[in-house]
Amino acid sequence: MKSFLDKHFILLTLIIITLGAVQFCVLIHRQEIGTTLNTIEKIRKNGKLRLITTKAINTYYQYNNKPAGFEYDLACEFAKFMNVELDIITPGWNNMFAYLKQGKGDFIAAGIPITAPRREYADFSIPYMTIQQRIIHNNLTAGPKDIKDMEFKIFHVRPRTSYHDRLADIKASGVALEYVLHNNIPTEELIGMVHDREIKYTIADSNIALLTRRFFPDIRIGIPIQERESLAWAVRKNDGEMLKQINKFFLYAIKTGILKRITAKYYGNIDNFDIYELKKFHDRLKTRLPQYKDVIKEESAKHGFDWRLVTAIVYQESHFDPDAKSFTNVRGLMQVTEKTAKEMGIKNRRDPQQSIRAGIKYLSLLYKRFDYIKDESQRLLFALASYNIGYGHVKDAISLAKKKGGPPNTWKGLKAVLPLLSNAKYYNKTKYGYARGWEPVHYVERIQTYFDILKQKKAAMSG
């Protein structure tokens, strides 16, 4: 009897345990169903927005251990828009869409054109830029005159790119071209190989070609091989809420001027240098800069300036010529006036070390005069304009910007009114009078361009 009861007790216990397990499983299953989150909900819950991108000059890179790049800056604004932090994931070009599909990131922002093949495995936001594929060749190599002239030529590109797709289409149309595929090599690296004549041809989007030409002045941007294409951000297929949020952000970025500002920052001055001027700049980085590089670095460090920025100023002022003299009798590497030389405590403006010391010290004083401008990058542009045209004229321009209702503490607002200082209608009402106000605008934007080149030109500017 006891054995029977024991058996039935054990059986009953197993039934209860089994039923309890079933009930528990049902409960867990119901909980999972009830808490399944879409991408946007997960982002808000975790407080992190995961950007999948690639390391390149038009997307994301590090400078002085700080992240930069067009796509990075735009993604930062998107993270602010969502009030979350931004995480960066760089799996390599070939792996980006696989990472997206596997849920290892929330969206791709990497200068990606919308193409029919890509629409099969991803959805795309509204476009934010249009570009066109162009052939890149060295200036000593003849470029194809048209699509048919691409025959028997070898092109080097990354696989699974719009360049690869387009070359395959052209070849399939009967043009007997060849192409070599390079895994995860940035387009600018292939352009560098063209510049150094290691390969003859590559393909690049027009925005990348124009950016990279500043670093590799011996390249030529050849014929287009495709109609204009649109760049956009990519999300997982059918991830409607994420797509909706990105499109909402882009509309906000357009309305508020965020997109225009970031575009101007990275692409605003890319086409204002002719190739011979760029060639001269790069040549003088090699032939003239080395003898002044150490003192530039030493003196820049004393005042907290990036030595590459100071190098850009020195080049703009004198082309690294210590005997340079302007028509207004400013002298030396940093074109210091006699008055400024005395105020900065130097005796010989033509002495490279003294000139650099005086110029940087003077720039530092100007920079401090604008300490009410909290954005340090904007403050620096005001200091540079003052270095060129004089502090008094910049103050006049600020007053003029205020009167006209413009933003007086931004470079955008200042450069809009500086040229007006050459107009009697305006300068007759200022304290310091007439000035060639277009010159500091040109001056500052040239320095910005040289500075960008120096930040990117790692091979020539190592250390």
TORSE-361885 format. One record per residue (C-alpha): x, y, z; residue in one letter. Coordinates in steps of 0.1 Angstrom, whole numbers, padded with zeros to 4 digits. Each point is the difference from the previous one (the first is absolute). Example, Ala and Ser with C-alpha at 12.3 -4.5 7.8 and 13.67 -1.06 7.14 Angstrom:
BEGIN
PT      xx      yy      zz   lomi
PT    0123   -0045    0078      A
PT    0014    0034   -0007      S
This chain:
BEGIN
PT      xx      yy      zz   lomi
PT    0000    0000    0000      M
PT    0028    0023    0010      K
PT    0019   -0008   -0032      S
PT   -0032    0007   -0020      F
PT   -0005    0034    0017      L
PT    0037    0008   -0004      D
PT   -0003   -0008   -0037      K
PT   -0031    0022   -0004      H
PT    0015    0028    0021      F
PT    0031    0000   -0023      I
PT   -0023   -0001   -0031      L
PT   -0022    0028    0014      L
PT    0031    0020    0008      T
PT    0014   -0005   -0035      L
PT   -0034    0011   -0014      I
PT    0000    0032    0021      I
PT    0036    0007   -0008      I
PT   -0008   -0005   -0037      T
PT   -0031    0021    0001      L
PT    0019    0026    0019      G
PT    0028    0000   -0026      A
PT   -0025    0002   -0028      V
PT   -0017    0030    0018      Q
PT    0034    0015    0006      F
PT    0010   -0004   -0037      C
PT   -0033    0015   -0011      V
PT    0006    0029    0024      L
PT    0035    0006   -0013      I
PT   -0013   -0003   -0036      H
PT   -0027    0025    0007      R
PT    0025    0024    0016      Q
PT    0023   -0002   -0031      E
PT   -0029    0007   -0023      I
PT   -0011    0029    0022      G
PT    0034    0016    0001      T
PT    0013   -0004   -0035      T
PT    0015    0034   -0009      L
PT    0005    0016   -0034      N
PT    0033    0017   -0008      T
PT   -0011    0035    0012      I
PT   -0013   -0014    0033      E
PT    0033   -0019    0006      K
PT    0020    0032   -0008      I
PT   -0021    0020    0025      R
PT    0002   -0028    0026      K
PT    0038   -0005   -0003      N
PT    0007    0037   -0005      G
PT    0023   -0009   -0029      K
PT   -0002    0005   -0037      L
PT    0023   -0024   -0019      R
PT    0015    0014   -0032      L
PT    0015   -0024   -0025      I
PT    0025    0019   -0022      T
PT    0035   -0003   -0016      T
PT    0032    0019    0006      K
PT    0005    0024   -0028      A
PT    0005    0038   -0005      I
PT   -0037    0005   -0010      N
PT   -0014   -0021    0028      T
PT    0019   -0005    0033      Y
PT    0036    0004    0011      Y
PT    0020    0009    0031      Q
PT    0020    0032    0003      Y
PT    0020    0008    0032      N
PT   -0019   -0029    0016      N
PT   -0033    0016   -0008      K
PT   -0026   -0013   -0024      P
PT   -0009    0020   -0031      A
PT   -0015   -0004   -0035      G
PT   -0032    0011   -0018      F
PT   -0020   -0031    0007      E
PT    0012   -0001    0036      Y
PT   -0010    0036    0006      D
PT   -0034   -0005   -0015      L
PT   -0005   -0032    0020      A
PT    0009    0019    0032      C
PT   -0028    0025   -0008      E
PT   -0023   -0029   -0005      F
PT    0009   -0014    0035      A
PT   -0006    0035    0015      K
PT   -0034    0000   -0018      F
PT   -0008   -0033    0017      M
PT    0016    0011    0033      N
PT    0022   -0031    0001      V
PT    0038   -0008   -0002      E
PT    0016   -0010   -0033      L
PT    0020   -0032   -0003      D
PT    0023   -0005   -0031      I
PT    0004   -0034   -0016      I
PT    0025   -0004   -0029      T
PT   -0001   -0036   -0012      P
PT    0016    0008   -0034      G
PT   -0018    0009   -0032      W
PT   -0007   -0036   -0010      N
PT   -0017   -0008    0033      N
PT   -0022    0030    0006      M
PT   -0033   -0014   -0014      F
PT    0006   -0034    0016      A
PT    0004    0018    0034      Y
PT   -0032    0019   -0007      L
PT   -0020   -0031   -0008      K
PT    0014   -0018    0031      Q
PT   -0011    0028    0022      G
PT    0035    0010    0010      K
PT   -0008    0036   -0008      G
PT   -0031    0022   -0005      D
PT    0008    0018   -0033      F
PT    0027    0005   -0026      I
PT    0014    0035   -0008      A
PT    0030   -0004   -0023      A
PT   -0005    0021   -0031      G
PT   -0021   -0028   -0016      I
PT   -0018    0006   -0034      P
PT   -0035   -0014   -0003      I
PT    0002   -0028   -0026      T
PT   -0025   -0026   -0012      A
PT    0021   -0030    0013      P
PT    0002    0016    0035      R
PT   -0037    0006    0001      R
PT   -0004   -0038    0000      E
PT    0016   -0003    0035      Y
PT   -0004    0034    0016      A
PT   -0023    0030    0001      D
PT    0013    0036   -0005      F
PT   -0008    0034    0015      S
PT   -0008    0031   -0020      I
PT    0032    0011   -0018      P
PT    0023    0026    0015      Y
PT    0025    0005   -0029      M
PT    0004   -0008   -0037      T
PT    0033   -0012   -0015      I
PT    0013   -0015   -0032      Q
PT    0025   -0028   -0007      Q
PT    0031    0012   -0017      R
PT    0032   -0016   -0014      I
PT    0031    0010    0019      I
PT    0034   -0001   -0017      H
PT    0035    0016    0004      N
PT    0007    0032   -0019      N
PT    0027   -0019   -0019      L
PT   -0025   -0027   -0011      T
PT   -0025    0006   -0027      A
PT   -0036   -0004    0013      G
PT   -0028   -0017   -0021      P
PT   -0018    0025   -0022      K
PT   -0033   -0018    0003      D
PT   -0015   -0033    0011      I
PT    0012   -0019   -0031      K
PT    0035    0012    0006      D
PT    0001   -0019    0033      M
PT    0006   -0031   -0021      E
PT    0032   -0020    0009      F
PT    0006    0021    0030      K
PT    0003   -0014    0036      I
PT   -0020    0017    0028      F
PT    0007   -0006    0037      H
PT   -0030    0002    0024      V
PT   -0015   -0016    0032      R
PT   -0024   -0029   -0005      P
PT   -0037    0004    0006      R
PT    0001    0037   -0006      T
PT   -0020    0021   -0025      S
PT    0033    0003   -0019      Y
PT    0003   -0038   -0003      H
PT   -0037   -0002   -0011      D
PT    0005    0027   -0026      R
PT    0032   -0015   -0015      L
PT   -0017   -0034   -0002      A
PT   -0029    0016   -0019      D
PT    0023    0018   -0024      I
PT    0019   -0032   -0006      K
PT   -0032   -0020   -0005      A
PT   -0010    0026   -0026      S
PT    0029   -0010   -0022      G
PT    0028    0023    0011      V
PT    0030   -0024    0006      A
PT    0013    0017    0032      L
PT    0016   -0018    0029      E
PT   -0002    0007    0038      Y
PT    0019   -0011    0030      V
PT   -0018   -0002    0034      L
PT    0017    0012    0032      H
PT   -0017   -0011    0033      N
PT   -0007    0028    0025      N
PT    0024    0025   -0015      I
PT   -0014    0036    0003      P
PT   -0006    0018   -0033      T
PT    0025    0027    0010      E
PT    0027   -0026    0004      E
PT   -0006   -0013   -0035      L
PT    0001    0037   -0012      I
PT    0034    0003    0018      G
PT    0012   -0030   -0020      M
PT   -0010    0017   -0032      V
PT    0018    0032    0012      H
PT    0031   -0021    0007      D
PT   -0004   -0018   -0034      R
PT   -0003   -0034    0016      E
PT   -0032   -0005   -0019      I
PT   -0014    0018   -0030      K
PT   -0037    0004    0007      Y
PT   -0026   -0001    0027      T
PT   -0036    0012    0004      I
PT   -0012    0025    0027      A
PT   -0031    0019    0008      D
PT    0004    0037   -0009      S
PT   -0001    0012    0036      N
PT    0028   -0024    0010      I
PT    0020    0009   -0031      A
PT   -0002    0037    0008      L
PT    0009   -0005    0036      L
PT    0029   -0023   -0008      T
PT    0014    0022   -0028      R
PT    0012    0024    0027      R
PT    0023   -0027    0014      F
PT    0011   -0015   -0033      F
PT    0004    0029   -0025      P
PT    0014   -0022   -0028      D
PT   -0034   -0017   -0005      I
PT   -0025    0010   -0026      R
PT   -0038   -0004    0003      I
PT   -0010   -0016   -0033      G
PT   -0033   -0007   -0018      I
PT   -0032   -0010    0018      P
PT   -0010   -0036   -0005      I
PT   -0035    0001    0016      Q
PT   -0029    0023    0003      E
PT   -0002    0020    0032      R
PT   -0008   -0021    0031      E
PT   -0014    0009    0034      S
PT    0017   -0007    0033      L
PT   -0021   -0012    0030      A
PT    0000   -0019    0032      W
PT   -0009   -0037    0001      A
PT   -0022   -0019    0025      V
PT   -0011   -0036    0002      R
PT   -0026   -0011   -0025      K
PT   -0035    0008    0012      N
PT    0013    0019    0031      D
PT   -0027    0026   -0005      G
PT    0003    0017    0034      E
PT    0038    0006   -0004      M
PT   -0004    0012   -0035      L
PT   -0028    0024    0011      K
PT    0022    0014    0028      Q
PT    0030    0006   -0023      I
PT   -0022    0017   -0026      N
PT   -0014    0021    0028      K
PT    0035    0010    0010      F
PT    0011    0009   -0035      F
PT   -0030    0023   -0004      L
PT    0009    0016    0033      Y
PT    0037    0003   -0011      A
PT   -0011    0017   -0032      I
PT   -0024    0024    0017      K
PT    0025    0010    0027      T
PT    0030    0003   -0022      G
PT    0019   -0029    0016      I
PT    0005   -0018   -0033      L
PT    0011    0031   -0018      K
PT    0025    0009    0028      R
PT    0016   -0035    0001      I
PT    0001   -0001   -0038      T
PT    0017    0033   -0001      A
PT    0025   -0010    0026      K
PT    0013   -0030   -0020      Y
PT   -0008    0009   -0036      Y
PT   -0003    0038    0000      G
PT    0035    0008   -0014      N
PT    0009   -0032   -0018      I
PT   -0001    0015   -0035      D
PT    0016    0034    0005      N
PT    0037   -0010   -0006      F
PT    0015   -0006   -0034      D
PT    0022   -0030   -0004      I
PT    0032    0020   -0005      Y
PT   -0006    0018    0033      E
PT   -0005   -0033    0018      L
PT    0030   -0015   -0016      K
PT    0021    0030    0012      K
PT   -0013   -0004    0035      F
PT    0009   -0037    0002      H
PT    0034    0006   -0015      D
PT    0008    0026    0026      R
PT   -0011   -0022    0028      L
PT    0028   -0023   -0010      K
PT    0027    0026   -0010      T
PT   -0006    0030    0024      R
PT   -0020   -0011    0030      L
PT    0025   -0025    0016      P
PT    0024    0028    0010      Q
PT   -0027    0018    0019      Y
PT   -0021   -0029    0012      K
PT    0016   -0004    0034      D
PT   -0002    0037    0010      V
PT   -0037    0001   -0012      I
PT   -0008   -0030    0022      K
PT    0018    0014    0030      E
PT   -0015    0035   -0002      E
PT   -0035   -0013   -0008      S
PT    0001   -0022    0031      A
PT    0007    0030    0023      K
PT   -0033    0016   -0010      H
PT   -0021   -0031   -0004      G
PT   -0003    0002   -0038      F
PT    0000   -0030   -0024      D
PT    0034    0003   -0017      W
PT   -0016   -0010   -0033      R
PT   -0023    0030    0002      L
PT    0030    0022    0006      V
PT    0017   -0016   -0030      T
PT   -0030    0008   -0021      A
PT    0002    0037    0011      I
PT    0038    0001   -0007      V
PT   -0006   -0013   -0035      Y
PT   -0028    0024   -0007      Q
PT    0021    0029    0012      E
PT    0033   -0007   -0016      S
PT    0002   -0034   -0017      H
PT    0027   -0009    0025      F
PT    0022    0028   -0013      D
PT    0018    0019    0029      P
PT    0008    0028   -0024      D
PT   -0036    0005   -0011      A
PT   -0011    0037   -0001      K
PT   -0035    0013   -0008      S
PT   -0009    0033   -0017      F
PT   -0009    0013    0035      T
PT    0035   -0007    0013      N
PT   -0008   -0030    0023      V
PT    0029   -0024    0001      R
PT    0010   -0036    0007      G
PT   -0016   -0034    0003      L
PT   -0030    0014    0019      M
PT   -0001    0034   -0017      Q
PT    0003    0020    0033      V
PT   -0002    0038   -0001      T
PT    0026    0021    0017      E
PT   -0025    0011    0026      K
PT   -0010   -0035    0008      T
PT    0037   -0012    0001      A
PT    0007    0026    0027      K
PT   -0031   -0008    0020      E
PT    0009   -0037   -0001      M
PT    0036    0007    0010      G
PT    0019   -0011   -0031      I
PT    0027    0019   -0018      K
PT    0004   -0018   -0033      N
PT   -0031   -0008   -0020      R
PT    0020   -0019   -0026      R
PT    0013   -0024    0026      D
PT   -0022   -0032   -0004      P
PT   -0002   -0008    0037      Q
PT   -0007    0036    0011      Q
PT   -0026    0004   -0027      S
PT   -0018   -0032    0009      I
PT    0002    0009    0037      R
PT   -0014    0035   -0005      A
PT   -0027   -0012   -0024      G
PT   -0013   -0027    0023      I
PT    0001    0022    0030      K
PT   -0020    0027   -0018      Y
PT   -0025   -0025   -0012      L
PT   -0004   -0013    0035      S
PT   -0008    0036    0012      L
PT   -0026    0004   -0027      L
PT   -0015   -0033    0009      Y
PT   -0004    0010    0036      K
PT   -0017    0033   -0010      R
PT   -0029   -0021   -0013      F
PT   -0004   -0021    0031      D
PT   -0037    0009    0002      Y
PT   -0005   -0023   -0031      I
PT   -0003   -0034    0017      K
PT    0004   -0021   -0031      D
PT    0038   -0003   -0002      E
PT    0000   -0008   -0037      S
PT   -0020    0031   -0008      Q
PT    0021    0022    0023      R
PT    0031   -0012   -0018      L
PT   -0014    0012   -0034      L
PT   -0007    0034    0015      F
PT    0036    0001    0012      A
PT    0013   -0010   -0034      L
PT   -0020    0027   -0017      A
PT    0014    0026    0025      S
PT    0035   -0012   -0007      Y
PT   -0005    0007   -0037      N
PT   -0021    0032    0001      I
PT    0004    0014    0035      G
PT   -0020   -0004    0032      Y
PT   -0017    0034   -0005      G
PT   -0014   -0008   -0034      H
PT   -0014   -0033    0013      V
PT   -0017    0018    0029      K
PT   -0015    0024   -0026      D
PT   -0013   -0030   -0019      A
PT   -0015   -0015    0031      I
PT   -0018    0032    0007      S
PT   -0012    0001   -0036      L
PT   -0013   -0036    0003      A
PT   -0020    0010    0031      K
PT   -0015    0029   -0018      K
PT   -0010   -0021   -0029      K
PT   -0015   -0027    0022      G
PT    0025   -0027   -0008      G
PT    0017   -0024    0024      P
PT    0030    0021    0012      P
PT    0018   -0027    0019      N
PT    0002   -0026   -0029      T
PT    0024   -0001   -0029      W
PT   -0030   -0003   -0023      K
PT   -0013    0034    0013      G
PT    0034    0016   -0001      L
PT    0010   -0010   -0035      K
PT   -0033    0013   -0013      A
PT    0008    0036    0011      V
PT    0038    0002   -0002      L
PT   -0001    0008   -0038      P
PT   -0023    0029    0008      L
PT    0029    0019    0017      L
PT    0012    0009   -0035      S
PT   -0033    0017   -0008      N
PT   -0002    0038    0010      A
PT   -0037   -0005    0009      K
PT    0012   -0021    0029      Y
PT    0036    0009    0009      Y
PT   -0008    0037    0003      N
PT   -0021   -0010    0031      K
PT    0027   -0022    0016      T
PT    0027    0009    0025      K
PT    0030   -0013   -0020      Y
PT   -0012    0009   -0035      G
PT    0008   -0016   -0033      Y
PT    0014   -0036   -0002      A
PT    0004   -0025   -0028      R
PT   -0026   -0022    0017      G
PT    0000   -0028   -0025      W
PT    0037   -0008    0008      E
PT   -0005   -0015    0035      P
PT   -0029   -0022   -0014      V
PT    0024   -0014   -0027      H
PT    0028   -0002    0026      Y
PT   -0019   -0019    0026      V
PT   -0015   -0025   -0025      E
PT    0034   -0006   -0015      R
PT    0015   -0008    0034      I
PT   -0029   -0023    0007      Q
PT    0006   -0019   -0032      T
PT    0038   -0003    0007      Y
PT   -0007   -0011    0035      F
PT   -0024   -0027   -0013      D
PT    0027   -0012   -0024      I
PT    0026   -0001    0027      L
PT   -0023   -0020    0023      K
PT   -0005   -0026   -0026      Q
PT    0033   -0002   -0017      K
PT    0015   -0024    0025      K
PT    0028   -0013   -0022      A
PT    0015    0035   -0006      A
PT   -0008    0012    0035      M
PT    0008   -0029    0023      S
PT    0009    0008    0036      G
